[in-house]
């Protein structure tokens, strides 16, 4: 017996017989993971900016910052381990509720949730792919989705390695290595630039992804935004 298509008045996707029907929406767990990961990514970004603001308070000639001409990596004579200048690791523990502490927690949670999202996506059915009406746009859309996964993984992994190199993991969570003051800048500088570069690329893909979703929803009027939200899926 052939499958008979049924008219779907919601404008999402054509409904078919139960045996071959594709859901109109993504699985609720996938929807929750999608938006939670997005919130955590931007939350981690703003916390990183707050941490950079704290580091900017240390400037040459102010407070306990090393005076010009002092040897890099060698603490000045009036070095205070409890409140070191920029570039010198802080001795002792650091609160997990500090900006950098919460930033790291968000990053680790994003990594765990991203793995969970891939598992849920693999185990659940999802709606049919919606064409943008152009094969090149469809190709870019597919690459964008894969790029979001790859860059988010790269962001979290490089962030964990960078935190370990800078001794932040050791000071905050009591795990990882504690670098010497002389190796602090050299060990974390290049990876820090790479970590920041990944964020720029990830942000560009997020903007492209959001723009494509708005194009689908308001120009092509295929209700694509409803697919990534809660509601009846059958």
BELDACOR-V958722 format. One record per helix or strand of 2 or more residues. SS is the DSSP state (a for helix, b for strand). FROM is the first residue (numbers start at 0). LEN is the number of residues. Records with the same first field share a line. If there is no record, write none. Layout:
SS=FROM-LEN  FROM-LEN
This chain:
a=27-28  80-3  98-25  134-31  167-6  180-40  223-4
